[in-house]
Amino acid sequence: MVSTNLTALLSTLITSNHILHYHNVLDAYGHVSVRNPNNASTFFLSKQLAPALVSSPADINEYYVSSGEAVNSSDPAGYAERYIHSEILKRFPQVNSVVHSHSEDVIPYGIAGVDMRPSYHMAGFLGSKVPVFEIEQYYNNSQVHDMLVSTNPLGAALASLFANSSSSNAPTNTLVVMRGHGFATIGANLTESTFRAYFAASNARVQRKALTLAALAAKDGELGHTDGVRYLDMREQADASVMNDWSSSKPWAMWVREVEVNPLYVNTLGTPPV
């Protein structure tokens, strides 16, 4: 479990960056945030730094949830897309951690017209269909069309897709695919957001392989008792999602150990609690 002790929390944040890089969910870009347990109006996010190189509290900034701006005005501005985190955390008080990834396994689902759906039991948390954020709908005439969620309004537009109602402050979706960009996912804590980011990318690979196999089988006239790909039904999604929650500590403990023994990853705060 993630401790409310700030040192332990920051250690977990550092390790989450390392885990997601180690497993190719984050590349030189992408980021992970966590809400301040001692002050819900702020959150922690690494500075403008590749996730693998985040190693100490000096690499982390504290930001206001309300604005996405640094608490310490002398700190550098940080990630241009910190508004992904601030606006999601602002809208949903139940959310305490956000991951933004450029996973090459997930990106095709935002550009190929194929919905990402839960394809096996480790991705029940995805729900029936993952929404896609079409950023061009929210640009104004003065903005550079670089696909970055680099303003509060764009962050708020992305955050809105985590709820099925415009007035809801409770998330009904756990992941949003961002067209031509990547994805964002949420969690009640760092363990949960890391788990979801990892298995979202894993589900994307499984679904792609299933779609490919089904297409080849149909071409060869070899479809069996199923007519193409079978996804988890609504009951399976709900029950698998519960299982995902109670089982997340098992991979977390292994992931922590994997990065702990890899010399690329340095955590000056020591191994986080498991």
Contacts in CASP RR format, 6 or more apart in sequence:
PFRMAT RR
TARGET T0000
AUTHOR 0000-0000-0000
METHOD contacts of the structure
MODEL  1
MVSTNLTALLSTLITSNHILHYHNVLDAYGHVSVRNPNNASTFFLSKQLA
PALVSSPADINEYYVSSGEAVNSSDPAGYAERYIHSEILKRFPQVNSVVH
SHSEDVIPYGIAGVDMRPSYHMAGFLGSKVPVFEIEQYYNNSQVHDMLVS
TNPLGAALASLFANSSSSNAPTNTLVVMRGHGFATIGANLTESTFRAYFA
ASNARVQRKALTLAALAAKDGELGHTDGVRYLDMREQADASVMNDWSSSK
PWAMWVREVEVNPLYVNTLGTPPV
1 189 0 8 1.000
1 191 0 8 1.000
1 249 0 8 1.000
1 273 0 8 1.000
2 8 0 8 1.000
2 9 0 8 1.000
2 12 0 8 1.000
2 189 0 8 1.000
2 190 0 8 1.000
2 191 0 8 1.000
2 272 0 8 1.000
2 273 0 8 1.000
3 9 0 8 1.000
3 12 0 8 1.000
3 273 0 8 1.000
4 37 0 8 1.000
4 38 0 8 1.000
6 36 0 8 1.000
6 37 0 8 1.000
6 38 0 8 1.000
7 269 0 8 1.000
8 269 0 8 1.000
8 272 0 8 1.000
8 273 0 8 1.000
9 34 0 8 1.000
9 37 0 8 1.000
9 44 0 8 1.000
9 190 0 8 1.000
10 44 0 8 1.000
10 57 0 8 1.000
10 60 0 8 1.000
10 269 0 8 1.000
11 267 0 8 1.000
11 269 0 8 1.000
11 270 0 8 1.000
11 271 0 8 1.000
11 272 0 8 1.000
12 34 0 8 1.000
12 190 0 8 1.000
12 191 0 8 1.000
12 272 0 8 1.000
12 273 0 8 1.000
13 32 0 8 1.000
13 33 0 8 1.000
13 34 0 8 1.000
13 44 0 8 1.000
13 46 0 8 1.000
13 54 0 8 1.000
13 60 0 8 1.000
13 190 0 8 1.000
14 54 0 8 1.000
14 55 0 8 1.000
14 56 0 8 1.000
14 59 0 8 1.000
14 60 0 8 1.000
14 267 0 8 1.000
14 269 0 8 1.000
14 272 0 8 1.000
15 256 0 8 1.000
15 259 0 8 1.000
15 260 0 8 1.000
15 265 0 8 1.000
15 267 0 8 1.000
15 271 0 8 1.000
15 272 0 8 1.000
16 32 0 8 1.000
16 99 0 8 1.000
16 190 0 8 1.000
16 193 0 8 1.000
16 194 0 8 1.000
17 26 0 8 1.000
17 31 0 8 1.000
17 32 0 8 1.000
17 46 0 8 1.000
17 51 0 8 1.000
17 52 0 8 1.000
17 54 0 8 1.000
18 51 0 8 1.000
18 52 0 8 1.000
18 54 0 8 1.000
18 259 0 8 1.000
18 262 0 8 1.000
18 265 0 8 1.000
18 267 0 8 1.000
19 194 0 8 1.000
19 198 0 8 1.000
19 255 0 8 1.000
19 256 0 8 1.000
19 258 0 8 1.000
19 259 0 8 1.000
20 26 0 8 1.000
20 32 0 8 1.000
20 51 0 8 1.000
20 99 0 8 1.000
20 101 0 8 1.000
20 194 0 8 1.000
20 197 0 8 1.000
20 198 0 8 1.000
21 27 0 8 1.000
21 50 0 8 1.000
21 51 0 8 1.000
21 52 0 8 1.000
21 265 0 8 1.000
22 52 0 8 1.000
22 255 0 8 1.000
22 258 0 8 1.000
22 259 0 8 1.000
22 262 0 8 1.000
22 265 0 8 1.000
23 198 0 8 1.000
23 201 0 8 1.000
23 255 0 8 1.000
24 103 0 8 1.000
24 201 0 8 1.000
25 99 0 8 1.000
25 101 0 8 1.000
25 103 0 8 1.000
25 197 0 8 1.000
25 198 0 8 1.000
25 201 0 8 1.000
26 32 0 8 1.000
26 51 0 8 1.000
26 99 0 8 1.000
26 101 0 8 1.000
26 102 0 8 1.000
27 102 0 8 1.000
28 50 0 8 1.000
28 51 0 8 1.000
28 52 0 8 1.000
29 50 0 8 1.000
29 102 0 8 1.000
30 51 0 8 1.000
30 79 0 8 1.000
30 100 0 8 1.000
30 101 0 8 1.000
30 102 0 8 1.000
31 45 0 8 1.000
31 46 0 8 1.000
31 51 0 8 1.000
31 79 0 8 1.000
31 81 0 8 1.000
31 82 0 8 1.000
31 85 0 8 1.000
31 99 0 8 1.000
31 100 0 8 1.000
32 45 0 8 1.000
32 46 0 8 1.000
32 51 0 8 1.000
32 97 0 8 1.000
32 98 0 8 1.000
32 99 0 8 1.000
32 100 0 8 1.000
32 190 0 8 1.000
32 193 0 8 1.000
32 194 0 8 1.000
33 43 0 8 1.000
33 44 0 8 1.000
33 45 0 8 1.000
33 82 0 8 1.000
33 85 0 8 1.000
33 89 0 8 1.000
33 97 0 8 1.000
33 98 0 8 1.000
33 99 0 8 1.000
34 43 0 8 1.000
34 44 0 8 1.000
34 96 0 8 1.000
34 97 0 8 1.000
34 189 0 8 1.000
34 190 0 8 1.000
35 42 0 8 1.000
35 43 0 8 1.000
35 44 0 8 1.000
35 65 0 8 1.000
35 89 0 8 1.000
35 95 0 8 1.000
35 96 0 8 1.000
35 97 0 8 1.000
36 42 0 8 1.000
36 43 0 8 1.000
36 44 0 8 1.000
36 62 0 8 1.000
37 96 0 8 1.000
40 65 0 8 1.000
40 93 0 8 1.000
41 64 0 8 1.000
41 65 0 8 1.000
41 66 0 8 1.000
42 62 0 8 1.000
42 63 0 8 1.000
42 64 0 8 1.000
42 65 0 8 1.000
42 71 0 8 1.000
43 62 0 8 1.000
43 63 0 8 1.000
43 65 0 8 1.000
43 85 0 8 1.000
43 86 0 8 1.000
43 89 0 8 1.000
44 60 0 8 1.000
44 61 0 8 1.000
44 62 0 8 1.000
44 63 0 8 1.000
45 60 0 8 1.000
45 61 0 8 1.000
45 63 0 8 1.000
45 78 0 8 1.000
45 79 0 8 1.000
45 82 0 8 1.000
45 85 0 8 1.000
46 54 0 8 1.000
46 59 0 8 1.000
46 60 0 8 1.000
46 61 0 8 1.000
46 79 0 8 1.000
47 59 0 8 1.000
47 60 0 8 1.000
47 61 0 8 1.000
47 75 0 8 1.000
47 76 0 8 1.000
47 78 0 8 1.000
48 76 0 8 1.000
48 77 0 8 1.000
48 78 0 8 1.000
48 79 0 8 1.000
49 59 0 8 1.000
52 264 0 8 1.000
52 265 0 8 1.000
53 59 0 8 1.000
54 60 0 8 1.000
55 265 0 8 1.000
55 266 0 8 1.000
55 267 0 8 1.000
55 268 0 8 1.000
56 266 0 8 1.000
56 267 0 8 1.000
56 268 0 8 1.000
56 269 0 8 1.000
57 268 0 8 1.000
57 269 0 8 1.000
61 70 0 8 1.000
61 71 0 8 1.000
61 72 0 8 1.000
61 75 0 8 1.000
61 76 0 8 1.000
61 78 0 8 1.000
62 70 0 8 1.000
62 71 0 8 1.000
62 72 0 8 1.000
63 69 0 8 1.000
63 70 0 8 1.000
63 71 0 8 1.000
63 82 0 8 1.000
63 85 0 8 1.000
63 86 0 8 1.000
64 70 0 8 1.000
64 71 0 8 1.000
64 86 0 8 1.000
65 86 0 8 1.000
65 89 0 8 1.000
65 90 0 8 1.000
66 86 0 8 1.000
66 90 0 8 1.000
67 86 0 8 1.000
67 152 0 8 1.000
68 82 0 8 1.000
68 83 0 8 1.000
68 85 0 8 1.000
68 86 0 8 1.000
68 152 0 8 1.000
70 76 0 8 1.000
70 77 0 8 1.000
70 78 0 8 1.000
80 148 0 8 1.000
80 150 0 8 1.000
81 100 0 8 1.000
81 148 0 8 1.000
81 149 0 8 1.000
81 150 0 8 1.000
83 149 0 8 1.000
83 150 0 8 1.000
83 151 0 8 1.000
83 152 0 8 1.000
83 154 0 8 1.000
83 155 0 8 1.000
84 98 0 8 1.000
84 100 0 8 1.000
84 149 0 8 1.000
84 155 0 8 1.000
84 158 0 8 1.000
84 184 0 8 1.000
85 98 0 8 1.000
85 100 0 8 1.000
86 152 0 8 1.000
86 155 0 8 1.000
87 152 0 8 1.000
87 155 0 8 1.000
87 156 0 8 1.000
87 158 0 8 1.000
87 159 0 8 1.000
88 95 0 8 1.000
88 98 0 8 1.000
88 155 0 8 1.000
88 158 0 8 1.000
88 159 0 8 1.000
88 162 0 8 1.000
88 184 0 8 1.000
88 186 0 8 1.000
89 95 0 8 1.000
89 96 0 8 1.000
89 98 0 8 1.000
90 156 0 8 1.000
90 159 0 8 1.000
91 156 0 8 1.000
91 159 0 8 1.000
91 160 0 8 1.000
91 162 0 8 1.000
91 163 0 8 1.000
91 169 0 8 1.000
92 159 0 8 1.000
92 162 0 8 1.000
92 163 0 8 1.000
92 169 0 8 1.000
92 170 0 8 1.000
92 171 0 8 1.000
92 186 0 8 1.000
93 169 0 8 1.000
94 170 0 8 1.000
94 171 0 8 1.000
94 188 0 8 1.000
95 171 0 8 1.000
95 186 0 8 1.000
95 187 0 8 1.000
95 188 0 8 1.000
96 187 0 8 1.000
96 188 0 8 1.000
96 189 0 8 1.000
96 190 0 8 1.000
97 186 0 8 1.000
97 187 0 8 1.000
97 188 0 8 1.000
97 189 0 8 1.000
97 190 0 8 1.000
97 192 0 8 1.000
97 193 0 8 1.000
97 194 0 8 1.000
98 184 0 8 1.000
98 185 0 8 1.000
98 186 0 8 1.000
98 187 0 8 1.000
98 193 0 8 1.000
99 184 0 8 1.000
99 185 0 8 1.000
99 186 0 8 1.000
99 193 0 8 1.000
99 194 0 8 1.000
99 196 0 8 1.000
99 197 0 8 1.000
100 182 0 8 1.000
100 183 0 8 1.000
100 184 0 8 1.000
101 182 0 8 1.000
101 183 0 8 1.000
101 184 0 8 1.000
101 185 0 8 1.000
101 197 0 8 1.000
101 200 0 8 1.000
101 201 0 8 1.000
102 181 0 8 1.000
102 182 0 8 1.000
103 182 0 8 1.000
103 183 0 8 1.000
103 197 0 8 1.000
103 200 0 8 1.000
103 201 0 8 1.000
103 204 0 8 1.000
105 201 0 8 1.000
105 202 0 8 1.000
105 204 0 8 1.000
105 205 0 8 1.000
105 208 0 8 1.000
106 116 0 8 1.000
106 177 0 8 1.000
106 182 0 8 1.000
106 183 0 8 1.000
106 200 0 8 1.000
106 201 0 8 1.000
106 204 0 8 1.000
107 177 0 8 1.000
107 180 0 8 1.000
107 181 0 8 1.000
107 182 0 8 1.000
108 114 0 8 1.000
108 204 0 8 1.000
108 208 0 8 1.000
109 115 0 8 1.000
109 116 0 8 1.000
109 130 0 8 1.000
109 132 0 8 1.000
109 177 0 8 1.000
109 204 0 8 1.000
110 132 0 8 1.000
110 177 0 8 1.000
110 178 0 8 1.000
110 179 0 8 1.000
110 180 0 8 1.000
110 182 0 8 1.000
111 179 0 8 1.000
111 180 0 8 1.000
114 211 0 8 1.000
115 129 0 8 1.000
115 130 0 8 1.000
116 126 0 8 1.000
116 129 0 8 1.000
116 130 0 8 1.000
116 175 0 8 1.000
116 177 0 8 1.000
116 200 0 8 1.000
116 203 0 8 1.000
116 204 0 8 1.000
116 207 0 8 1.000
117 126 0 8 1.000
117 127 0 8 1.000
117 128 0 8 1.000
117 129 0 8 1.000
117 130 0 8 1.000
117 207 0 8 1.000
117 231 0 8 1.000
117 232 0 8 1.000
118 124 0 8 1.000
118 125 0 8 1.000
118 126 0 8 1.000
118 127 0 8 1.000
118 128 0 8 1.000
118 203 0 8 1.000
118 231 0 8 1.000
118 232 0 8 1.000
118 236 0 8 1.000
118 237 0 8 1.000
118 240 0 8 1.000
119 203 0 8 1.000
119 206 0 8 1.000
119 207 0 8 1.000
119 210 0 8 1.000
119 229 0 8 1.000
119 231 0 8 1.000
119 232 0 8 1.000
120 203 0 8 1.000
120 206 0 8 1.000
120 232 0 8 1.000
121 232 0 8 1.000
121 236 0 8 1.000
121 240 0 8 1.000
121 243 0 8 1.000
122 199 0 8 1.000
122 202 0 8 1.000
122 203 0 8 1.000
122 240 0 8 1.000
122 244 0 8 1.000
123 199 0 8 1.000
123 200 0 8 1.000
123 202 0 8 1.000
123 203 0 8 1.000
123 206 0 8 1.000
123 232 0 8 1.000
123 240 0 8 1.000
123 244 0 8 1.000
124 232 0 8 1.000
124 236 0 8 1.000
124 237 0 8 1.000
124 238 0 8 1.000
124 240 0 8 1.000
124 241 0 8 1.000
124 244 0 8 1.000
125 174 0 8 1.000
125 175 0 8 1.000
125 196 0 8 1.000
125 199 0 8 1.000
125 240 0 8 1.000
125 241 0 8 1.000
125 244 0 8 1.000
125 245 0 8 1.000
126 174 0 8 1.000
126 175 0 8 1.000
126 200 0 8 1.000
126 203 0 8 1.000
126 237 0 8 1.000
127 173 0 8 1.000
127 174 0 8 1.000
127 237 0 8 1.000
127 241 0 8 1.000
128 234 0 8 1.000
128 237 0 8 1.000
130 173 0 8 1.000
130 175 0 8 1.000
130 176 0 8 1.000
130 177 0 8 1.000
130 183 0 8 1.000
131 161 0 8 1.000
131 173 0 8 1.000
131 176 0 8 1.000
131 177 0 8 1.000
132 176 0 8 1.000
132 177 0 8 1.000
132 178 0 8 1.000
132 179 0 8 1.000
133 157 0 8 1.000
133 158 0 8 1.000
133 161 0 8 1.000
133 176 0 8 1.000
133 177 0 8 1.000
133 178 0 8 1.000
133 179 0 8 1.000
133 181 0 8 1.000
133 184 0 8 1.000
134 179 0 8 1.000
135 147 0 8 1.000
135 149 0 8 1.000
135 154 0 8 1.000
135 157 0 8 1.000
135 178 0 8 1.000
135 179 0 8 1.000
135 181 0 8 1.000
136 145 0 8 1.000
137 157 0 8 1.000
138 153 0 8 1.000
138 154 0 8 1.000
138 157 0 8 1.000
139 145 0 8 1.000
143 151 0 8 1.000
147 178 0 8 1.000
147 179 0 8 1.000
147 180 0 8 1.000
147 181 0 8 1.000
148 154 0 8 1.000
149 155 0 8 1.000
149 158 0 8 1.000
149 178 0 8 1.000
158 176 0 8 1.000
158 178 0 8 1.000
158 184 0 8 1.000
160 166 0 8 1.000
161 173 0 8 1.000
161 176 0 8 1.000
162 171 0 8 1.000
162 172 0 8 1.000
162 173 0 8 1.000
162 174 0 8 1.000
162 176 0 8 1.000
162 186 0 8 1.000
163 169 0 8 1.000
163 170 0 8 1.000
163 171 0 8 1.000
163 172 0 8 1.000
163 173 0 8 1.000
164 172 0 8 1.000
164 173 0 8 1.000
165 172 0 8 1.000
171 186 0 8 1.000
174 185 0 8 1.000
174 186 0 8 1.000
174 187 0 8 1.000
174 196 0 8 1.000
175 183 0 8 1.000
175 184 0 8 1.000
175 185 0 8 1.000
175 186 0 8 1.000
175 196 0 8 1.000
175 200 0 8 1.000
176 183 0 8 1.000
176 184 0 8 1.000
176 185 0 8 1.000
177 183 0 8 1.000
178 184 0 8 1.000
183 197 0 8 1.000
183 200 0 8 1.000
185 193 0 8 1.000
185 196 0 8 1.000
185 197 0 8 1.000
185 200 0 8 1.000
186 193 0 8 1.000
186 196 0 8 1.000
187 193 0 8 1.000
187 196 0 8 1.000
191 248 0 8 1.000
191 249 0 8 1.000
191 252 0 8 1.000
192 245 0 8 1.000
192 248 0 8 1.000
194 252 0 8 1.000
194 255 0 8 1.000
195 244 0 8 1.000
195 248 0 8 1.000
195 251 0 8 1.000
195 252 0 8 1.000
196 244 0 8 1.000
198 251 0 8 1.000
198 255 0 8 1.000
199 244 0 8 1.000
207 229 0 8 1.000
210 229 0 8 1.000
211 229 0 8 1.000
214 223 0 8 1.000
214 228 0 8 1.000
214 229 0 8 1.000
217 223 0 8 1.000
217 224 0 8 1.000
217 228 0 8 1.000
218 228 0 8 1.000
232 240 0 8 1.000
249 274 0 8 1.000
252 274 0 8 1.000
253 274 0 8 1.000
256 271 0 8 1.000
256 272 0 8 1.000
256 274 0 8 1.000
259 265 0 8 1.000
260 267 0 8 1.000
260 271 0 8 1.000
END
